[in-house]
Amino acid sequence: MTRLKLGAIPDDKPVKLSIELPADLHRDLVTYAEVLARETGQKNEPAKLVAPMLQRFMATDRAFARLRKIHLRPE
């Protein structure tokens, strides 16, 4: 079986953020949540996947990692 990039979603106190998604992206997010529920046994609302997906994206973006190091470096 193909392994998804996301695993179980940790339960922590979120910061509320409102966004609008294109309908096709929302449909894909719903499908991803369904597949993830089958793999992990943990059912999540599609909106709960957005933050872990963004975290994973930023964690694997090498250009962002380099720029963040430069930005956070004391001057």
C-alpha positions in Angstrom: 0.0 0.0 0.0 1.2 3.5 -0.8 2.1 5.5 2.3 0.6 9.0 2.7 2.8 11.9 3.8 0.5 12.6 6.8 0.1 10.3 9.7 -2.1 10.7 12.8 -3.0 14.3 13.6 -1.9 15.6 17.0 -4.6 17.1 19.2 -3.4 20.6 20.3 -4.9 24.0 20.8 -5.3 25.6 17.3 -5.3 29.2 16.2 -8.5 29.9 14.2 -8.0 30.9 10.6 -10.6 31.3 7.9 -9.8 30.5 4.3 -11.6 29.9 1.1 -10.7 26.9 -1.0 -11.5 26.1 -4.6 -14.2 23.4 -4.8 -11.9 20.9 -6.5 -9.3 21.3 -3.8 -11.9 20.8 -1.1 -13.1 17.6 -2.8 -9.5 16.3 -2.9 -9.1 17.3 0.8 -12.3 15.3 1.7 -10.9 12.3 -0.3 -7.5 12.6 1.4 -9.2 12.6 4.9 -11.2 9.5 3.9 -8.0 7.6 2.8 -6.1 8.8 5.9 -8.9 7.5 8.1 -8.6 4.1 6.5 -4.8 4.1 7.0 -4.6 5.4 10.6 -8.0 4.5 12.0 -8.3 8.2 13.0 -11.2 10.1 11.5 -10.6 13.8 11.0 -12.5 16.6 9.4 -10.9 17.7 6.2 -10.1 21.1 7.7 -8.0 19.4 10.4 -5.6 18.3 7.6 -4.7 21.7 6.3 -2.3 22.6 9.1 -0.3 19.4 9.1 -0.2 19.5 5.3 1.2 23.1 5.4 3.7 22.0 8.1 4.9 19.1 6.0 5.2 21.3 2.9 7.3 23.9 4.7 9.4 21.3 6.5 10.4 19.7 3.1 10.9 23.0 1.2 14.7 23.3 1.1 14.7 26.9 -0.2 12.4 27.9 2.7 14.7 26.2 5.2 17.7 28.1 3.9 15.9 31.4 3.9 14.4 30.8 7.3 18.0 30.2 8.7 19.1 33.5 7.2 16.0 35.4 8.4 16.3 34.0 12.0 20.1 34.6 12.2 20.9 37.4 14.7 22.5 40.4 13.0 
